[in-house]
Amino acid sequence: MSQRNIIRICAVVLALSGLTILFSTIYPILSYEWEASQKYPVLISPLVDTDTGSFKFSDKDYTKANNWFENTKESDFETQEKRYFTLSIPKLKIDSATVTVGGEDLSDSLIQFPGTALPGKIGNSVIFGHSILPQYFDPNNYLAIFSTLPTLVKGDEVFANMDGATYKYIVREMFEVKPSDIQILEQSTSSSYITLVTCTPPGHPLKPKRLIVRAELVAS
């Protein structure tokens, strides 16, 4: 085989490899968008700046929870006295993941927004978790831990363990909101809820939406 033919074959192999990598990156995002449009009652995708007509690219560090919603800042999350508990979601093979109340580093743990109710209490425990492309999901890696959160459905179980007590929650609803919709932080006096939050589509560089999974306490 001539050197020219070898070079051509190598070029074809490299091109096919590049296309495969590109497809494996883009397909999960497009697939999620299509499925979400069928699954969620509200689908909001603010990808374009209405003032300029251009795409919104962001240099925000999304391993910091304060960057997930507009009008929140680091001081809203960071507190001097941190508290910890664990969260388990059997369907996602998440077992005793650490939740930090009063921190904001999502590469180190799940983060609960300070001032929201603790597990087992009347109110709404709002917990943030990072996500990346779903094929890289790893329940032991906090940067990937919520990558498959969209696969949950109503009726799935979520468990919180705090101070030796275990609380069982059942998923009641799932929906998406804009980064400006901070109403998900509001408290409720009707029951005890856990609200799980992640950026969607998982792996999307623009982080255009927030998936909200709300579960209600059924046993402790």
VOMAR-985039 format. One record per atom (N, C-alpha, C, CB): residue in one letter; x, y, z. Coordinates in pm, whole numbers, plus 50000, padded with zeros to 5 digits. Glycine has a CB too. Layout:
% residues N
AXYZ ...
% end
This chain:
% residues 220
M500864988150000 M500005000050000 M500895012450000 M499035000150124 S500545021849912 S501375033749900 S501175043050018 S501075041049770 Q502145051850038 Q502085061450149 Q500875070750133 Q503375069650156 R500565074150007 R499425083049982 R498115076450028 R499335086749832 N497965063449998 N496745056450039 N496645055350191 N496705042449977 I497785053150256 I497795052450403 I497345065650463 I499195048750454 I497835076750406 I497455090050454 I495965092250436 I498255101050382 R495435087850320 R494005089650295 R493165081650395 R493655085350151 I493585069250420 I492855060850515 I492875066950654 I493455046650519 C494045071950695 C494165078450827 C493265090650836 C495615082450855 A493195098250726 A492355110250725 A490885106450738 A492575118250595 V490475095750668 V489085091250678 V488765086350818 V488815080150576 V489695078750877 V489485073651013 V489355085151113 V490635064351054 L490235095151100 L490185106651190 L488885114451173 L491385115951165 A488455116051046 A487205123251020 A486015115851081 A486995125250869 L485975102651063 L484875094851119 L484905095151271 L484945080551070 S486105094851329 S486215095651475 S485705108951526 S487675093551519 G486045119751455 G485575132951494 G484065134151487 G486205143551407 L483495128551381 L482035128951366 L481355120751475 L481615123751227 T481955109351511 T481385100951617 T481385108351750 T482175087751630 I482495115051781 I482585122651906 I481575134051906 I484025128151926 L481475140951792 L480525152051782 L479095147151799 L480675159251646 F478755136051736 F477415130551746 F477105126351890 F477255118551652 S478075119951957 S477845115152093 S477685126752191 S478995106252137 T478135138652153 T477985150352237 T476655157552211 T479135159952215 I476305158852082 I475125166652045 I473845158552058 I475255171751903 Y473885145652023 Y472665137652023 Y471955137252158 Y472985123551980 P472665134852272 P471955134552400 P471225147552432 P472925131452512 I471815158952391 I471195171952417 I469925173552333 I472185183352387 L470015170352203 L468835171552116 L467765161452156 L469225169451969 S468195149352193 S467235139252237 S466505143652362 S467945125952262 Y467245149652456 Y466615154552579 Y465595165352547 Y467675159852677 E465955174852458 E465045185752424 E463745180252367 E465715195252323 W463835170152280 W462625164652221 W461785157652327 W462965154852107 E462415149352410 E461675142052513 E461075151652615 E462585132052583 A461815162052651 A461315171652750 A460085178952697 A462415181652787 S460075181752567 S458925188852510 S457655180452521 S459195192352363 Q457815167052527 Q456665158252542 Q456305155852690 Q456945145052474 K457325156452775 K457175151852913 K456745162753010 K458445145952961 Y457315174752995 Y457105185053096 Y456015194853053 Y458405192553123 P455185199253149 P454105208453116 P454585222153073 P453185209953232 V455775226053119 V456335239053083 V457725236753027 V456375248853205 L457945240752904 L459265239252843 L459745253152802 L459235229552720 I460745258052872 I461245271552849 I462695270452806 I461095280452976 S463035276252692 S464405275052642 S464925288652597 S464465264952525 P465315297152692 P465745310852659 P467165311152605 P465635319852781 L467375305552485 L468725304652430 L469165317352357 L468815292952337 V468195325752321 V468535337352241 V468235350152317 V467765337052109 D469175359152315 D469005372252377 D468025380352292 D470365379652393 T466895383752348 T465865390652269 T466285404752229 T464565391152348 D467265410452299 D467715423952265 D468675423952146 D468385430352386 T469565413952142 T470585413752038 T470295403551928 T471925410952099 G469425393751957 G469145383351861 G470225372851851 G468935389451728 S471215373451940 S472325364051935 S472205353752046 S473665371551946 F472945342752029 F472945332552132 F473625337552258 F473625319852081 K473125332652371 K473695336352500 K474795326252537 K472595336952610 F476025330552532 F477115322352582 F477545328052715 F478305321752481 S477875319152809 S478145323752945 S479505318952990 S477055318853041 D480195327553066 D481465323553125 D481295320753274 D482525334453103 K480055318753318 K479795315953459 K480335302153497 K478285316853489 D480765301053621 D481225288353676 D480035281153738 D482375290353781 Y479525270853667 Y478325264153715 Y478595253353819 Y477595258153599 T479855252353864 T480095244153982 T479785251954109 T481545239153985 K479475264954094 K479065273454205 K477555275454199 K479805287154201 A476875271354305 A475405271254303 A474805285054285 A474885265254431 N475515295554329 N474915308954319 N474755313554175 N475765318954395 N475415306954079 N475305310853939 N474105304353869 N476565307253866 W473365296053940 W472295288653875 W471025296553855 W471985276553953 F470775306153941 F469595314453928 F469985329153931 F468575311354041 E469255337153856 E469515351453854 E469185357753989 E468715358253742 N469915368154022 N469685375854145 N470015368054272 N468245380354151 T470855357754259 T471395351254379 T472905353454378 T471045335854383 K473515353554495 K474945356254506 K475575346554604 K475205370854550 E476885346554607 E477605336754690 E477195337654836 E479105338754677 S476995349654886 S476645351355027 S475285345355060 S476665366155064 D474425343154957 D473125336854982 D473295322155019 D472215338154858 F474405316154972 F474645301854994 F475615299355109 F475175295454868 E476735306455109 E477785303755207 E477395308655346 E479085310255163 T477505299755444 T477255303355583 T478415298455668 T475915297355634 Q478585304455783 Q479675300755874 Q479455286955933 Q479815311155986 E478215283855968 E477915271156032 E477215261855932 E477035273256158 K478005253055875 K477465243555776 K476855231555847 K478565238955679 R475835225755784 R475225213455832 R475245203355718 R473765215955885 Y475155190455755 Y475265179955654 Y474205169155677 Y476675173755657 F473745163355568 F472935151255574 F473175143655444 F471415154455594 T472535132255429 T472765124355307 T471455122355231 T473385110755342 L471605120255101 L470475118455011 L470695105854928 L470285130954919 S469655097754915 S469725085554834 S468545085154737 S469725072954924 I468835081354612 I467805079554511 I468035065954447 I467835091254403 P467365055654495 P467645041854450 P467595040154298 P466655032454512 K466625046254231 K466505044454086 K467755049154013 K465275051954033 L468415059554066 L469595065154002 L470885059454061 L469595080354016 K470765049854152 K471925043754217 K472745053954297 K472805037054115 I472075064554341 I472705074354429 I472485069754572 I472135088854406 D473585067054642 D473495061254776 D474265069854876 D474035046754776 S473535075954967 S474125083955075 S475065094955024 S474885074755170 A474595102354924 A475355113954876 A475295125054980 A474805118954739 T476405131655002 T476465142455101 T475755154955051 T477915145655136 V474925160655136 V474285173555109 V474815183655210 V472705172455116 T475335194755161 T475855205255249 T474865216855254 T477235210255199 V474475220355374 V473615232155394 V474535243555434 V472495229555504 G474615253755350 G475495264955381 G476805264355307 G475755265455527 G476845257455194 G478005257555106 G477525260454965 G478785244055112 E478455261054867 E478005263154729 E478875255954627 E477995277854698 D479845247754671 D480725240754579 D480095227554536 D482095238354643 L479525227454416 L478815215654367 L479765204654320 L477905219554253 S481055207354314 S482005196854280 S482355188354401 S483275202854221 D481935192954518 D482295186254643 D481115179154709 D482885196254739 S479895183654681 S478705177554740 S477475183154672 S478645180154893 L476325177454704 L475065184054673 L474925195954767 L473835174254687 I474165205954727 I474045218254806 I472575221354834 I474705230154734 Q472245223554962 Q470905228154997 Q470935243255018 Q470375220955123 F469975249954960 F469885264454975 F469565267855120 F468815270454879 P470415275755187 P470165279255328 P468845286555344 P471305287955382 G468175283955453 G466885290355479 G465715282155431 G466845303655415 T465965272055347 T464885262955310 T464825251855415 T465095257055165 A463675245655428 A463415236255537 A464375224355535 A461985231255530 L464745219655652 L465545207555662 L464655195355641 L466255206755800 P465225184055600 P464425171955577 P463585168255699 P465325160255541 G462355164155670 G461445160155776 G460635171455835 G462195153655884 K461005183855805 K460295195555857 K459275200555755 K461275206755894 I458255206955805 I457275213255716 I457985224055635 I456075219255796 G457795223755505 G458445233455418 G459055226555297 G459525241255494 N460065232755240 N460605228655111 N462125228655116 N460095237954998 S462735216755117 S464195215555114 S464655216254969 S464675202255182 V465365226854930 V465785228754790 V467235224654776 V465575243554745 I467485214354695 I468815208254684 I469305209054539 I468785193554733 F470495214654522 F471125216254391 F472125204954366 F471815230054381 G472175199954242 G473155189954204 G473615192254061 G472575175954219 H474905190354036 H475495192853904 H475175181453808 H477025194653917 S475195184453678 S474975174153576 S475865176853455 S473495173553534 I476235166053386 I476975166953261 I476285157453163 I478495163253281 L476915154653048 L476305145652952 L475945132353019 L477245143252833 P474745127152994 P474275115453068 P475135102953052 P472885112253025 Q475865101852938 Q476705089852922 Q477885089753018 Q477225088952778 Y478145101253082 Y479225102053181 Y478685102153324 Y480065114553157 F477425098453340 F476835098053474 F477645089153567 F475395093153467 D477885094153686 D478595086553790 D477995090753923 D480165089153785 P477275081653991 P476625085454117 P477595088954229 P475735074254164 N478875086054206 N479885089254308 N480695101754274 N480825077554325 N480375107954161 N481075120154118 N480085131754124 N481675118453974 Y480335141354212 Y479355152154231 Y479225161254110 Y479745160354352 L480165161054018 L480025168853895 L479075162053797 L481385171053830 A478795149153818 A477945141653726 A476715135753794 A478745130553662 I476555138053922 I475605130354004 I474145131953962 I475745134554146 F473745143453909 F472345145353869 F472165144653717 F471825158853920 S473105138553646 S473025137953500 S471835129953451 S474295131853444 T471375120253530 T470215112253489 T468955115753569 T470525097353505 L468965127053635 L467775131353710 L466525131853622 L468025145053772 P466635135753493 P465415136053409 P464755122553389 P465755141753275 T465425111553423 T464805098353404 T463845094853518 T465885087553394 L463815102853623 L462845100353729 L461425102753678 L463135109353852 V460475096253742 V459055098253709 V458285099253840 V458505086453619 K457045103553829 K456195104353947 K456095090754014 K454785109653910 G456235090654147 G456175078154221 G457525072754261 G455465068054142 D458615077654201 D459945073254240 D460285078054380 D461005078354139 E461205070854445 E461525073454585 E462815081454602 E461635060454661 V462795090154702 V463965097954744 V464065096754896 V463855113154698 F465265094054946 F465455092555089 F466465102755141 F465915078155123 A466135109055253 A467065118155321 A467335112655460 A466495132755328 N468605112555499 N468975107955632 N469685119155706 N469885095355624 M469095123555817 M469655134555894 M469525131656043 M468965147955858 D470635133256114 D470665131256260 D470085117656299 D469885142456330 G470395107456221 G469975093856254 G468565090256211 G470085091956397 A467835099556155 A466465097056109 A466435096355957 A465485107956161 T465675086955904 T465535085455760 T464135089555717 T465835070855716 Y464065098155615 Y462785103455565 Y462585098755421 Y462745119155575 K461415093255394 K461095088355262 K460175098155190 K460445074455270 Y460585101755069 Y459815111054986 Y459425104054856 Y460635124154957 I458295108154801 I457815102954672 I457725114554573 I456435095854688 V458275112554453 V458235122954350 V456785125654310 V459075118754227 R456385138354321 R455015142354288 R454915149654154 R454465151054397 E455945157654121 E455875165353997 E457275168653946 E455065178254018 M457355170953814 M458605174853749 M458275185453645 M459315162553683 F459085195853640 F458865206453544 F460155214353525 F457715215853590 E460155223353429 E461345231553402 E461015246253420 E461855228953259 V462035253953458 V461865268353477 V463055275753417 V461705271753627 K462895288753400 K463995297453359 K464925299953479 K463445310853303 P466165303953452 P467065307753561 P466555319553643 P468425311053506 S465595326953590 S465045338453663 S463895334453755 S464555349053564 D463435322053745 D462265317653824 D462695312053959 D461455307153746 I462935320854054 I463405316454185 I462245313154279 I464295326954248 Q461035312654226 Q459885308954308 Q460025294854364 Q458605310054228 I460895286754302 I461065272954350 I461675272754491 I461965265054254 L462205284154537 L462775284954671 L461705287454777 L463825295854677 E460495290654733 E459445294054828 E459075282054916 E458205299054754 Q458655285055037 Q458305274755134 Q456805271755130 Q458735279055276 S456455259755180 S455065255555185 S454745251255327 S454785244055085 T453545254255373 T453135250155507 T452165238255502 T452475261755581 S451965232655384 S451005221755368 S451615208055395 S450425222055229 S452935206755372 S453575193755390 S455095195755391 S453155183855277 S455835184655391 S457295185055384 S457715180355245 S457945176155495 Y458505188555177 Y458925185555041 Y460445186055028 Y458285195354943 I460955178554933 I462335180154884 I462235183954738 I463205167054905 T462935194654701 T462975199054562 T464395197454510 T462495213854548 L464565188954408 L465865186554347 L465985195154222 L466055171454313 V467155201454206 V467355210954097 V468645207654023 V467395225454150 T468595207753889 T469805206653809 T469625214353679 T470155191953780 C470735217453612 C470685224353484 C470325214353374 C472035231453452 T469525218653279 T469175210253165 T469255218353036 T467775204153183 P469415211652921 P469695197452907 P471045193852970 P469665193352760 P471195181953030 P472475178053087 P473585178752982 P472395163953145 G474655185753015 G475775187152923 G475685199052830 G475895175052842 H474565206252829 H474405217852741 H475305229152788 H472915222452736 P476155234752701 P477095245152744 P476435258152788 P478055248052634 L475205260652743 L474545273252777 L473735272552905 L473655277552664 K473495260452958 K472705258653080 K471395266553074 K473525262953203 P470555264352973 P469405273152951 P468225271353045 P468935271352814 K468095259553107 K466895256853187 K467285250253318 K465905248053110 R466315249653410 R466505242653537 R465385232253551 R466495252653657 L465775219753567 L464805209253592 L464485208953740 L465325195453545 I463195208453772 I462735208153910 I462015194853934 I461795220353940 V462515187254031 V461865174754073 V461405176654217 V462845162454059 R460115176554237 R459565179154371 R458975166254428 R458485190354365 A459445162554548 A458995150254615 A458415153854751 A460175140054630 E457415146154792 E456715148854917 E456985137855020 E455205150054892 L457135141955145 L457395132555254 L456185123355274 L457705140155385 V456475110155282 V455395100555307 V455655091955429 V455215091655186 A456915091255476 A457225083055594 A458545087455653 A457275068155558 S458695085155784 S459945088155854 S460195077655961 S459915102355916 
% end
